[in-house]
Amino acid sequence: MPHTQDYQNLIAHKQFLEDVENGVRVANREIIHAHIPTLNRDKFLEFAVAVARLRAGYLDAALALFVGGYGPDWPDEAALVSLRSLRKTYLEGMRAFEALRRAIERGYVDLDKAANGTN
């Protein structure tokens, strides 16, 4: 008998999680779709290019700071502060891009098929 109860509990928990996941999916679709009703390829690629530029700026600054001249005041504190700011900005852009990609994968945002060249 205890195994039957364990099995029933497991099924009930699984059903509960599926119901919650469905509710979360519906809520995300409604809320995100209200803010971003459609997205086209050009806008998504523009976002990707912006993140690439952030990455390039961060890496460029890191190379300028860490490769080359090593002096008594190396590394310069102001340059480190600037580099941290560039890194934070790049990471925020990257995380936002990944969040948008996941939103697309999960169907929270409609794709503008006419602007994407598909039917």
N, C-alpha and C positions, 0 to 999 in steps of 0.2 A: 503494500500500500504506500509506503513512504516514497518509493520511486515514482509512482503515479502522481503524487502530489508535487514532487519536485519537477516532473515533466510539465504538469499543468502550470506551475509557477513560471517555468521557463517560457512556455508559450505565451502566457499573459504578459510577461515582461517584454518579450519580443514584439508583441502586438502593440503594447504601450509605446515602445520606442518608434515603431513604424508610424503610429498615429501622430506622435510628437514631430517626427521628421517631416511628415506630410504637412502638418500645420506650419512648421518653420518654412518649408518650401513655399507654401501659399503666401505667407506673410512677406517673405523676401521678394517674391514675384510682384506682389501688389505695391510694396513700398519702393523698391528699386525701380520698377517700371514707371511709377509716377514721376520719378526724377529723371530717368533716362528712358523715355518711351521707345526710341529707336536708335540704332547705332549703325553706321556704315563702315565699310572697309577703310575708306580714306581717313576718317576720324580715328579709328582704332590704330592704324599705322602711324598717324601723326603723333598719337600718344606714345607709341613704341619708339619713334624717333626722338621725342622729347626725353624719354628715359635714357636712351643711348647717349644723348648729349650730356645729360647729368652724369652718367657713368664716365664718359670721356673727360669731363671737367674734373671730376674727382681723381681719376687716375693720373691725369696730366699734373695736377697739383701735388699728388703723392710722389710722382717721379721727380718733379722739380725740388721737392723738399728733401727726399731721401737719397737721391743719386747725385753724387758729386761732392762738392765742398763740405768738408767736415772741419769745423772750427771750434773754438772754445765755447761759443754760445749756441752750438748746434744741438738739437734743432731749435730754431727760433720759435718761441712760445706763441707769438702772433700768427705765425704760419701754421702751427699745430691747431690753433683755434679755428682758423679759416678752413683747414683740411677737415676737421671734425664737422664743421657746418656743411661743407660740400658732401661729406659722407652721409650725414643725416638726411640731407635733401635728396640725394640719390636713392637712399634706402626707402624713403617715403614714396618717391616716384615709382620705384620698382614694386613695392608692396601694393600700391594703388593699382598699378597695371595688372598685377597678378590677381587682385581682387576683382577687377573688371573682367578679366579672362574667365575666372571661375563663375562670375555672374552670367556670362554668355553661355558657358558650358551647361549651366544648370537651368537655362531658359528664363532667367529673370529679366533679360533685356531682349527686345525684338531686334532682329537684323533687318536693315533696309535692303531688301533683296534687289529692288530696282537700281539702287545706287551701287550695289555690289556686282552688278552685271549678271545676276542669276535670276531664274524665274521659279 
